[in-house]
Amino acid sequence: MQFHTVSSAISVLRRGTKDEQWFEAASFLIDRASPEVKLMLEVGRELEKKERADSEKNLSVFPVKRWMVILLGGVFLAGSAGYIGWLITRSIGLSCG
């Protein structure tokens, strides 16, 4: 469907992205936007790209830190359990060997 008025395109946009004509209506409105609006759209796209790049950079570092903490926690727990076991065997007089 070719849109002939801005109001018809806006009514399609209000229905949401599930409407099959949504992208066509958005393109229609962007093509007819003023230079200032086009500039703001470009700024919005650039900001979104920057946010995605920043979040991807933060996500790539986070799992390494998380796994290091989990590994150190596991080593600490295993060491503590071994030490407690050693104390118990020494207190009741058991000998392993």
C-alpha positions as CSV (number, residue, x, y, z in Angstrom):
1,M,0.0,0.0,0.0
2,Q,1.3,3.4,-0.9
3,F,0.6,6.0,1.7
4,H,-0.8,9.3,0.5
5,T,-1.1,11.1,3.8
6,V,1.1,11.4,6.9
7,S,-1.9,10.6,9.1
8,S,-2.5,7.3,7.4
9,A,1.1,6.3,7.9
10,I,1.0,7.4,11.5
11,S,-2.1,5.3,12.2
12,V,-0.3,2.2,10.8
13,L,2.7,3.0,13.1
14,R,0.4,3.2,16.1
15,R,-0.8,-0.3,15.5
16,G,2.7,-1.6,16.2
17,T,5.5,-3.5,14.5
18,K,3.3,-6.6,14.0
19,D,1.4,-4.7,11.3
20,E,2.9,-5.8,7.9
21,Q,2.8,-2.3,6.6
22,W,4.7,-0.8,9.6
23,F,8.1,-0.6,8.0
24,E,6.6,0.8,4.8
25,A,4.8,3.5,6.8
26,A,8.0,4.3,8.7
27,S,10.0,4.6,5.5
28,F,7.3,6.9,4.1
29,L,7.5,9.2,7.1
30,I,11.3,9.2,7.2
31,D,11.4,10.2,3.5
32,R,9.1,13.1,4.1
33,A,10.8,14.3,7.4
34,S,12.4,17.7,7.7
35,P,16.3,17.8,7.7
36,E,16.3,18.4,11.5
37,V,14.2,15.2,12.1
38,K,16.5,13.2,9.8
39,L,19.5,14.6,11.7
40,M,17.9,13.5,15.0
41,L,17.2,10.0,13.6
42,E,20.8,9.7,12.5
43,V,22.0,10.8,16.0
44,G,19.7,8.2,17.5
45,R,21.2,5.5,15.3
46,E,24.7,6.5,16.2
47,L,23.9,6.5,19.9
48,E,22.3,3.1,19.7
49,K,25.5,1.8,17.9
50,K,27.7,3.2,20.6
51,E,25.5,1.7,23.4
52,R,25.6,-1.7,21.7
53,A,29.4,-1.5,21.3
54,D,29.8,-0.5,24.9
55,S,27.5,-3.3,26.2
56,E,29.3,-5.9,24.0
57,K,32.6,-4.8,25.4
58,N,31.3,-5.0,29.0
59,L,29.7,-8.4,28.4
60,S,32.9,-9.9,26.9
61,V,34.8,-9.1,30.1
62,F,32.1,-10.0,32.7
63,P,32.0,-13.8,32.1
64,V,35.8,-14.1,32.6
65,K,35.5,-12.3,36.0
66,R,32.6,-14.4,37.0
67,W,34.4,-17.7,36.2
68,M,37.5,-16.5,38.1
69,V,35.4,-15.8,41.2
70,I,33.6,-19.2,40.9
71,L,36.9,-21.0,40.4
72,L,38.5,-19.2,43.4
73,G,35.4,-19.9,45.5
74,G,35.5,-23.6,44.6
75,V,39.2,-23.8,45.5
76,F,38.5,-22.1,48.8
77,L,35.6,-24.4,49.6
78,A,37.6,-27.5,48.6
79,G,40.5,-26.4,50.7
80,S,38.3,-25.6,53.7
81,A,36.6,-29.0,53.4
82,G,39.9,-30.8,53.3
83,Y,41.3,-28.8,56.2
84,I,38.1,-29.6,58.3
85,G,38.4,-33.2,57.4
86,W,42.1,-33.3,58.4
87,L,41.2,-31.6,61.7
88,I,38.5,-34.2,62.4
89,T,40.7,-37.2,61.5
90,R,43.5,-35.8,63.8
91,S,41.0,-35.2,66.6
92,I,39.7,-38.7,66.6
93,G,43.1,-40.2,66.1
94,L,42.7,-41.7,62.6
95,S,45.7,-42.0,60.4
96,C,45.6,-42.1,56.6
97,G,48.6,-44.1,55.7
